[in-house]
Amino acid sequence: MPKRYLLTPGPTEVPPEISLAGARPIIHHRSPEFRKLFAEIQEGLKIIFQTRNDCLVFASSGTGGMEAAIVNLLSPGDMALVVKGGKFGERWAEICQAYGVHVISVDVPSGEAVDPHTIENELRQDSFFKIKAVFTTLAETSTGVATDINAIGRIVRNYKAVLVVDAISGLGSCELRTDNWLADVCVAASQKGLMLPPGLAFATVSEKAWRLVEESKLPKYYWSFEKAKNVLPDNQTAFTPAISLLMSLKESLSMLRAEGLDNILDRHKRLASACRTGIIALGLQLFARHPADNVTSVKMPPGIHGETFIKRAKDVYGVSLAGGQGELKNKIFRISHLGYTDTFDVITAISCIEMVLIDLGMEGIEPGAGVRAAMHVLRKGNKARNFGL
Ligand SMILES: Cc1ncc(COP(=O)(O)O)c(C=O)c1O
């Protein structure tokens, strides 16, 4: 089997020491060993989320965390303001609608970021304070766009509504200052910046959000934030947790701590900048107007079929890139530089893209032009790596 390179924006590659940590013998979750493990995890999560709020942990994918936020904050007939700039913003709206929550959509053209003033206008018009929550996406992985959560937080703080952030791909790769930015609920998942396999979802909950949780009447059992909160002081989860993943998470959090949050964010910025520079040097066009640091979205060049491009990258060169989703299918492709990634992941991606485009007959691609441009950025800011090894 040829060597494989997983450069998709989740799941992402898992460092061997994290995999090994999860392969240790299972411990019982109602035991002192587990309590110690969970206490350390709580401490590490607060650093990575930059919060003092409670960090709740569920065994599920990220979407479970999104659903948990909705069923814990809202009641049937409530109104929610949802920023829809891509597939994951749309998911907030779909889950709300599945539970009978009325959605006011802030539709953002694909590839662009929401203007925070649009949110302010909607909230201002809501004179009876019917909007209970504003749902946003830190990094809209489907388009590669970053949202200015800080600016939105400064607006939402003046209203009764809480600010909910999907940080599923953004946590640990894009700047997120949960408390400073007044993000009331931040949802994340294990398989992205935390460098773990899929299977864990997280939700931070602020004081303002807890007040809404007390009023919430949507049905919930497994997802109950209150059940999770009640056992948190005892370093416990309400139900059997995904123990192996939590053992891996402890390792991940200690690696991230050793690297340091600012260094992690700098690394993602550097890789994103190198990737974009390489793409532009090839004469291709970036898709996102306000790009996130964890994924680069690129317009599919004319005459190149999206699925054929992605398939050839994987089958011939062993490189998994991501295509466009939904209406962006065959229109864009996406390169991840998220989580356990570094210099040579970007070089791999750009050189693979060059080779595939040449294979598929695209004219004007000068072999090495993208790699050379990317290398220039990668060399300039290349700090010594420290993954805590
Ligand atoms: C921004 C964002 N939101 C939500 C999701 C959905 O998460 P999951 O597939 O873990 O349910 C993803 C996954 O790609 C994502 O990137």
The ligand as a Tripos MOL2 file, in Angstrom:
@<TRIPOS>MOLECULE
LIG
   16    16     1     0     0
SMALL
NO_CHARGES

@<TRIPOS>ATOM
      1 C1        -17.1040   23.6860   11.6080 C.3       1 LIG1
      2 C2        -17.6770   22.3090   11.7420 C.ar      1 LIG1
      3 N1        -18.8650   22.1610   12.3470 N.ar      1 LIG1
      4 C3        -19.4340   20.9700   12.5040 C.ar      1 LIG1
      5 C4        -18.8220   19.8210   12.0370 C.ar      1 LIG1
      6 C5        -19.4960   18.5170   12.2210 C.3       1 LIG1
      7 O1        -18.7860   17.7430   13.1280 O.3       1 LIG1
      8 P1        -18.9380   16.1450   13.1490 P.3       1 LIG1
      9 O2        -18.7190   15.6690   11.7620 O.co2     1 LIG1
     10 O3        -17.8440   15.7460   14.1210 O.co2     1 LIG1
     11 O4        -20.2870   15.8310   13.6580 O.co2     1 LIG1
     12 C6        -17.5930   19.9200   11.4010 C.ar      1 LIG1
     13 C7        -16.9370   18.7150   10.8590 C.2       1 LIG1
     14 O5        -16.2830   18.7300    9.8500 O.2       1 LIG1
     15 C8        -17.0010   21.1880   11.2570 C.ar      1 LIG1
     16 O6        -15.8110   21.3310   10.6570 O.3       1 LIG1
@<TRIPOS>BOND
     1     1     2 1
     2     2     3 ar
     3     2    15 ar
     4     3     4 ar
     5     4     5 ar
     6     5     6 1
     7     5    12 ar
     8     6     7 1
     9     7     8 1
    10     8     9 2
    11     8    10 1
    12     8    11 1
    13    12    13 1
    14    12    15 ar
    15    13    14 2
    16    15    16 1
@<TRIPOS>SUBSTRUCTURE
     1 LIG1         1 GROUP 0 **** ****
